[in-house]
Amino acid sequence: MRSYYKIVSLLVTVFLASSCGTYFNQPVTQQDARTGELTPKSAILKEFPLPMEPVVVGVYNFKDQTGQYKSAETGSTFSTAVSQGATTILVKALEDSKWFTPIERENLGNLLSERNIIRSTRDEYRKNSNPNEPNLPPLLYAGILLEGGVVSYDSNILTGGLGARYFGVGGSTQYREDRITVYLRAVSTSNGRILKTVYISKTILSQAVDVSLFKYVNFQRLLEAETGYTKNEPVQLALKDAIEKSVESLIIEGIQDKLWSTKDGPQKDKELVDSYLEEKAFEESKLLYDRTQTVSEAKNSISVAGISPLFNGDYAKKRFGFGASVGFGRTISENLSLQLEGAYLRFKTGQSFEKEFADITLNAQYNMLPYDDLAPFAYVGFGYLLDLDKRFNQIPRVSPAPKVQAGVGVIFKLSDTFDVKAFAESNFTFSDEIDLIESGKRDDYYYSFGVGVNYYFGRTRVTKTVVKQLETKQ
């Protein structure tokens, strides 16, 4: 029973520690109205360098163009998936940036009606008491119109979860990711020319975590407990973040195209543009599911690895040995490469059998995700297993044994020139005498498990835009 409660305590502790931010701030009372939450881009816009001169802009309608309704598991709903107040959010972002002077255009009819009332009232007042009453000031007109809107809302682009249960004690987690996309364009009112268009997307995360207990602690006594939480990222905040990012991008790309400039001069303009282009290149190098893509122009690589072979022969007892390898690789295409390797292996099996071999192999390696920082691969090839006892004048000796091998692994990119790899392979020899015993019909074989490092030379690996190379893979 004590071990049982230890398990429960451990699960609950892990649960609380990993989600205390939500779990310990559960709403149990009514809350007063409060100022709206900020997004990460809100602070960036407010701290942005001041412009040489604010641009007067008009926003008639920055609307939801998706027509998307909220998804429901049962029944139907007429609630829209996206806020219908995108125009108001955009005007607020323009105001916060201090780069634009937004003027009222969304409800222009109301404004004109009110001005007509003011004008007619002043005319009456002017006739009766004050003929010198000034006229109503003219309306500001926009040099630039901002158009666009929310062009897509994709539900459940990624879903998943994880859970486990043991003797009535368990926990699980689930998540779902949606995606919202906005376009924003600046149009010149003098000639109708589209000056700049920016495109921004933002994911929306929903997740649920729960821990439960269901256990008979005694005869006819059942203990049942459950706790958990669900957290959904507000769509309105995601839309606000995307719109604020689009305003930031519009400002900097306008600086790049000499449409406007900062008050601090060309040096500050260049710093903003360079930082933005670096960030943009990194973001454009990712696929839909936030996978960083790296274009490699290397043709050659050198690898070293530590190996632990597990020999399977005619002895009943199997033991891990040790070894090391060094190799040379040549890239043939983005997915295919050839690897020539030589390895020292020390097999151990039975009670006391140990023997040293040289393993020479040539493999064709298929890289499944050649541009990803975490990339799986598989390979097949052939080679020879050579007895090293001759070198130490030891007998008996094993004749060179041809073999074939196949393996899988994963590569993790550390830097521009180094990768770390882990792999497991199976080697099938065409000899039953590797362990100096010939018994049965099956030839000897062995497994190899290893970890190594790849060094690339002859180029630099840089993160850059890979749209042309990857657009068919998106």
ChimeraX attribute file (.defattr): number of C-alpha atoms within 10 A of each C-alpha:
attribute: neighborCount
match mode: 1-to-1
recipient: residues
	/A:1	6
	/A:2	7
	/A:3	8
	/A:4	11
	/A:5	10
	/A:6	11
	/A:7	14
	/A:8	16
	/A:9	12
	/A:10	11
	/A:11	17
	/A:12	18
	/A:13	12
	/A:14	11
	/A:15	18
	/A:16	16
	/A:17	11
	/A:18	11
	/A:19	13
	/A:20	12
	/A:21	10
	/A:22	14
	/A:23	16
	/A:24	9
	/A:25	8
	/A:26	9
	/A:27	9
	/A:28	6
	/A:29	6
	/A:30	6
	/A:31	7
	/A:32	5
	/A:33	6
	/A:34	6
	/A:35	5
	/A:36	7
	/A:37	7
	/A:38	11
	/A:39	14
	/A:40	10
	/A:41	19
	/A:42	18
	/A:43	13
	/A:44	15
	/A:45	20
	/A:46	14
	/A:47	12
	/A:48	16
	/A:49	18
	/A:50	15
	/A:51	19
	/A:52	13
	/A:53	14
	/A:54	16
	/A:55	16
	/A:56	16
	/A:57	26
	/A:58	25
	/A:59	21
	/A:60	16
	/A:61	18
	/A:62	23
	/A:63	19
	/A:64	22
	/A:65	15
	/A:66	17
	/A:67	12
	/A:68	16
	/A:69	14
	/A:70	13
	/A:71	15
	/A:72	8
	/A:73	5
	/A:74	6
	/A:75	6
	/A:76	10
	/A:77	11
	/A:78	9
	/A:79	11
	/A:80	14
	/A:81	20
	/A:82	23
	/A:83	17
	/A:84	15
	/A:85	14
	/A:86	21
	/A:87	21
	/A:88	16
	/A:89	20
	/A:90	25
	/A:91	22
	/A:92	15
	/A:93	25
	/A:94	20
	/A:95	15
	/A:96	19
	/A:97	24
	/A:98	19
	/A:99	25
	/A:100	21
	/A:101	18
	/A:102	24
	/A:103	17
	/A:104	18
	/A:105	17
	/A:106	15
	/A:107	10
	/A:108	12
	/A:109	11
	/A:110	12
	/A:111	13
	/A:112	12
	/A:113	11
	/A:114	12
	/A:115	16
	/A:116	13
	/A:117	11
	/A:118	13
	/A:119	14
	/A:120	12
	/A:121	11
	/A:122	18
	/A:123	16
	/A:124	12
	/A:125	13
	/A:126	14
	/A:127	11
	/A:128	9
	/A:129	9
	/A:130	12
	/A:131	12
	/A:132	8
	/A:133	12
	/A:134	10
	/A:135	10
	/A:136	11
	/A:137	7
	/A:138	7
	/A:139	11
	/A:140	13
	/A:141	14
	/A:142	20
	/A:143	14
	/A:144	23
	/A:145	20
	/A:146	23
	/A:147	19
	/A:148	20
	/A:149	21
	/A:150	25
	/A:151	16
	/A:152	18
	/A:153	24
	/A:154	15
	/A:155	18
	/A:156	16
	/A:157	12
	/A:158	12
	/A:159	14
	/A:160	11
	/A:161	12
	/A:162	10
	/A:163	12
	/A:164	11
	/A:165	13
	/A:166	10
	/A:167	10
	/A:168	14
	/A:169	19
	/A:170	19
	/A:171	21
	/A:172	15
	/A:173	17
	/A:174	15
	/A:175	18
	/A:176	17
	/A:177	19
	/A:178	18
	/A:179	20
	/A:180	22
	/A:181	19
	/A:182	25
	/A:183	19
	/A:184	22
	/A:185	19
	/A:186	23
	/A:187	20
	/A:188	16
	/A:189	15
	/A:190	9
	/A:191	7
	/A:192	11
	/A:193	11
	/A:194	15
	/A:195	15
	/A:196	18
	/A:197	18
	/A:198	17
	/A:199	17
	/A:200	18
	/A:201	20
	/A:202	19
	/A:203	20
	/A:204	20
	/A:205	19
	/A:206	16
	/A:207	17
	/A:208	15
	/A:209	19
	/A:210	17
	/A:211	22
	/A:212	18
	/A:213	17
	/A:214	16
	/A:215	14
	/A:216	12
	/A:217	11
	/A:218	8
	/A:219	6
	/A:220	7
	/A:221	9
	/A:222	10
	/A:223	12
	/A:224	13
	/A:225	10
	/A:226	12
	/A:227	13
	/A:228	17
	/A:229	14
	/A:230	14
	/A:231	12
	/A:232	13
	/A:233	14
	/A:234	12
	/A:235	19
	/A:236	16
	/A:237	17
	/A:238	20
	/A:239	26
	/A:240	24
	/A:241	21
	/A:242	25
	/A:243	31
	/A:244	28
	/A:245	24
	/A:246	23
	/A:247	23
	/A:248	23
	/A:249	21
	/A:250	20
	/A:251	23
	/A:252	23
	/A:253	21
	/A:254	18
	/A:255	19
	/A:256	18
	/A:257	11
	/A:258	10
	/A:259	12
	/A:260	19
	/A:261	23
	/A:262	21
	/A:263	13
	/A:264	12
	/A:265	11
	/A:266	12
	/A:267	9
	/A:268	14
	/A:269	19
	/A:270	14
	/A:271	10
	/A:272	19
	/A:273	18
	/A:274	14
	/A:275	11
	/A:276	17
	/A:277	14
	/A:278	13
	/A:279	12
	/A:280	14
	/A:281	14
	/A:282	17
	/A:283	17
	/A:284	18
	/A:285	22
	/A:286	22
	/A:287	17
	/A:288	11
	/A:289	11
	/A:290	11
	/A:291	14
	/A:292	18
	/A:293	25
	/A:294	21
	/A:295	18
	/A:296	17
	/A:297	15
	/A:298	15
	/A:299	15
	/A:300	18
	/A:301	18
	/A:302	18
	/A:303	21
	/A:304	20
	/A:305	20
	/A:306	19
	/A:307	24
	/A:308	20
	/A:309	24
	/A:310	21
	/A:311	25
	/A:312	21
	/A:313	23
	/A:314	21
	/A:315	14
	/A:316	10
	/A:317	13
	/A:318	16
	/A:319	16
	/A:320	16
	/A:321	19
	/A:322	18
	/A:323	19
	/A:324	20
	/A:325	19
	/A:326	17
	/A:327	18
	/A:328	17
	/A:329	22
	/A:330	16
	/A:331	16
	/A:332	13
	/A:333	12
	/A:334	15
	/A:335	14
	/A:336	16
	/A:337	18
	/A:338	19
	/A:339	20
	/A:340	18
	/A:341	19
	/A:342	18
	/A:343	20
	/A:344	20
	/A:345	25
	/A:346	21
	/A:347	24
	/A:348	22
	/A:349	21
	/A:350	16
	/A:351	11
	/A:352	8
	/A:353	12
	/A:354	12
	/A:355	19
	/A:356	17
	/A:357	20
	/A:358	19
	/A:359	20
	/A:360	19
	/A:361	21
	/A:362	21
	/A:363	21
	/A:364	19
	/A:365	22
	/A:366	19
	/A:367	20
	/A:368	15
	/A:369	15
	/A:370	20
	/A:371	21
	/A:372	19
	/A:373	17
	/A:374	18
	/A:375	16
	/A:376	19
	/A:377	19
	/A:378	18
	/A:379	20
	/A:380	18
	/A:381	18
	/A:382	17
	/A:383	20
	/A:384	19
	/A:385	23
	/A:386	21
	/A:387	20
	/A:388	18
	/A:389	15
	/A:390	12
	/A:391	7
	/A:392	7
	/A:393	9
	/A:394	9
	/A:395	8
	/A:396	10
	/A:397	16
	/A:398	19
	/A:399	12
	/A:400	15
	/A:401	18
	/A:402	17
	/A:403	19
	/A:404	18
	/A:405	21
	/A:406	18
	/A:407	19
	/A:408	16
	/A:409	18
	/A:410	17
	/A:411	23
	/A:412	17
	/A:413	17
	/A:414	13
	/A:415	13
	/A:416	16
	/A:417	18
	/A:418	18
	/A:419	18
	/A:420	19
	/A:421	22
	/A:422	18
	/A:423	19
	/A:424	18
	/A:425	18
	/A:426	18
	/A:427	20
	/A:428	17
	/A:429	22
	/A:430	17
	/A:431	19
	/A:432	19
	/A:433	18
	/A:434	27
	/A:435	21
	/A:436	14
	/A:437	12
	/A:438	15
	/A:439	13
	/A:440	8
	/A:441	7
	/A:442	13
	/A:443	17
	/A:444	21
	/A:445	20
	/A:446	16
	/A:447	18
	/A:448	22
	/A:449	19
	/A:450	19
	/A:451	18
	/A:452	18
	/A:453	20
	/A:454	23
	/A:455	17
	/A:456	21
	/A:457	16
	/A:458	11
	/A:459	13
	/A:460	14
	/A:461	17
	/A:462	14
	/A:463	20
	/A:464	18
	/A:465	18
	/A:466	18
	/A:467	15
	/A:468	7
	/A:469	9
	/A:470	14
	/A:471	9
	/A:472	7
	/A:473	8
	/A:474	9
